[in-house]
Amino acid sequence: MKLVVGLGNPGPKYHGTRHNIGFDLVDRLVPPGGPIPVSRKFEGLLAEIEIDYRRVLVLKPETFMNLSGRSVGQAVRFYKLDPSDVLVVCDDLNLPVGKIRIRRGGSDGGQKGLRDISAQLGTDQYPRLRIGIGEPPEGQAVDYVLGRFRGPERAQIDDALILASQAVAVWAAQDVHAAMNRFNGPSAL
C-alpha cells in the first residue's frame, strides 16, 4: 500500500493559496463531493483510490502545515507503512512557478511541514514531490506563500497539477526512480 500526503492549511481562508498546493493536488486525485468516500481519520481527511490496480491512500492533514507530521505519523504507524511508501506533496519557494521536482528523500529545504514529518517518522528518507511556487520578494515570504496565484501563474499551476498527478501515478504504479526519471528532466516544465 502507498500513501500520498498533500500538505496545506485547513479552512476556507487558505483555500487556493500557494502554500496549499499539496491540497490542490489531492483535490485533483479525490475531487471534493465526488464518488470517492472521504473519512476523517488521523487528524486529517483520508480517502482510498486505485491507481493502475494498486490501492493508494490519500491524506490531507488538518493539523496546519507546520504540524503535518502528527497526522502522517499516525497513518504510517496504523498501516505499518515504510517511509519509502509515503509521497509528500508540497510547495517549494526555490522552484520556478509550475516546475515540479521529485526526490527520494533528503533535506526539508526550510519547508516546516516536511521538517515535522521527518521528526515524526524519525527519518528524512521518504519521497517528496515539490511544486514550484516561485520566489517571494525579499522579506515577504509569509505573505507570499499565503497569497493566491494570479494571472498567467494560475495557468502554469494548473498545468503543473496535471503533470504532478501523472507523477503520482508513475510513483504509485512503479517507484520513485521511475517518477524521477520521467518528470525531473528539462521537458517536465
C-alpha positions in Angstrom: 0.0 0.0 0.0 1.1 3.6 -0.7 0.2 6.9 0.9 0.1 10.2 -0.9 0.0 13.2 1.5 -0.8 16.7 0.3 0.3 19.5 2.6 -1.6 22.7 3.2 -3.6 24.5 5.8 -7.2 23.7 6.6 -10.1 26.1 6.2 -11.5 28.5 3.6 -9.1 31.3 4.5 -6.2 29.2 3.0 -8.1 27.7 0.0 -6.2 28.3 -3.2 -3.1 29.8 -1.6 0.4 29.0 -2.8 1.1 27.1 0.5 -1.9 24.8 -0.2 -0.6 23.4 -3.5 -0.4 19.9 -1.9 -4.1 20.1 -1.0 -4.9 21.2 -4.6 -3.2 18.1 -5.9 -5.1 15.9 -3.5 -8.3 17.6 -4.7 -7.5 16.5 -8.2 -6.9 12.9 -7.1 -10.1 12.9 -4.9 -12.5 15.6 -6.1 -14.5 17.1 -3.2 -18.1 15.9 -3.2 -17.1 13.2 -5.8 -17.9 9.5 -5.7 -14.9 8.5 -3.6 -15.7 8.4 0.1 -13.6 10.6 2.4 -13.3 10.0 6.1 -11.9 12.0 9.0 -9.0 10.0 10.3 -5.5 10.6 11.7 -6.3 14.3 12.2 -7.0 14.7 8.5 -9.1 13.7 5.6 -8.4 10.3 4.2 -9.6 8.5 1.0 -8.6 5.4 -0.8 -8.2 5.4 -4.5 -6.9 3.0 -7.1 -4.0 3.8 -9.4 -3.1 1.2 -12.0 -4.8 -1.6 -9.9 -3.0 -0.5 -6.8 -4.6 0.6 -3.6 -3.4 4.2 -2.7 -4.4 6.1 0.4 -4.6 9.9 0.0 -4.4 12.2 3.1 -4.9 15.9 3.7 -3.7 16.6 7.3 -5.9 19.1 9.1 -3.2 19.9 11.7 -1.9 23.0 9.8 1.2 22.8 7.7 3.8 23.0 10.5 2.3 20.1 12.4 1.6 17.8 9.4 3.9 15.1 10.9 1.3 14.3 13.6 -1.2 13.2 11.0 1.3 11.5 8.7 2.9 9.7 11.6 -0.5 8.3 12.8 -1.3 7.0 9.3 2.1 5.5 8.8 2.0 3.7 12.1 -1.6 2.5 11.7 -1.0 1.0 8.3 2.6 -0.1 9.1 4.0 1.7 6.1 7.6 2.0 5.3 8.6 5.7 4.8 9.5 4.9 1.2 5.8 4.2 0.6 4.8 7.7 1.5 4.9 10.5 -1.1 4.5 14.0 0.4 3.4 16.8 -2.0 4.2 20.4 -1.0 5.1 23.9 -2.3 8.6 25.0 -3.0 9.8 28.6 -3.0 13.1 27.6 -4.6 11.5 26.3 -7.8 10.0 28.5 -10.6 6.2 28.6 -10.7 4.9 25.4 -12.1 8.1 23.4 -12.1 7.9 20.0 -10.3 10.7 18.0 -8.7 10.6 14.6 -7.2 13.2 13.3 -4.7 13.7 10.0 -2.8 14.3 11.9 0.4 16.7 14.4 2.0 16.6 17.9 3.4 13.4 19.7 4.2 14.8 22.8 2.4 13.2 25.0 5.1 9.7 23.6 4.5 8.3 23.3 8.0 5.7 20.7 7.1 8.5 18.4 5.8 10.6 19.1 8.8 7.7 18.0 11.1 7.1 14.9 9.1 10.8 13.9 9.2 10.7 14.4 13.0 7.6 12.2 13.4 8.9 9.5 11.1 12.4 9.6 12.5 13.9 9.9 9.0 14.0 12.3 6.1 14.2 9.3 3.7 10.7 9.4 2.2 9.7 10.6 -1.3 8.5 14.1 -1.8 7.1 15.9 -4.8 7.7 19.6 -4.7 5.7 22.0 -6.8 7.4 25.4 -7.5 5.5 28.5 -6.4 8.3 30.9 -7.3 10.5 33.1 -5.1 8.9 35.8 -2.9 10.1 39.4 -2.8 12.8 39.8 -0.1 11.3 39.7 3.4 7.8 38.8 2.2 7.8 35.0 2.4 4.9 34.6 4.7 2.6 36.9 2.8 3.7 35.4 -0.4 3.0 31.7 0.5 -0.4 32.7 1.9 -1.2 34.7 -1.2 -3.0 33.3 -4.3 -1.8 32.6 -7.8 -2.6 35.5 -10.2 -2.9 35.8 -14.0 -0.5 33.7 -16.0 0.7 31.9 -12.9 -2.7 30.2 -12.5 -2.4 28.6 -15.9 1.2 27.4 -15.1 0.0 25.9 -11.8 -3.0 24.2 -13.4 -0.6 22.6 -15.9 1.8 21.7 -13.1 -1.0 20.0 -11.2 -1.8 17.8 -14.2 1.9 16.9 -14.5 2.1 16.2 -10.8 -1.0 13.9 -10.9 0.8 12.0 -13.6 4.0 11.8 -11.5 1.9 10.4 -8.6 0.5 7.7 -10.8 4.0 6.7 -12.0 5.3 6.7 -8.4 2.4 4.6 -7.2 2.5 2.1 -10.2 6.3 1.8 -10.4 8.5 3.6 -8.0 10.2 6.9 -7.1 13.1 6.3 -9.5 10.7 5.9 -12.5 8.9 9.1 -11.5 12.2 11.0 -11.1 13.5 9.8 -14.4 10.3 10.8 -16.2 9.4 14.1 -14.5 12.6 15.7 -13.3 14.0 16.5 -16.7 14.0 19.8 -18.6 10.9 18.8 -20.5 9.0 18.5 -17.3 8.2 22.2 -17.1 
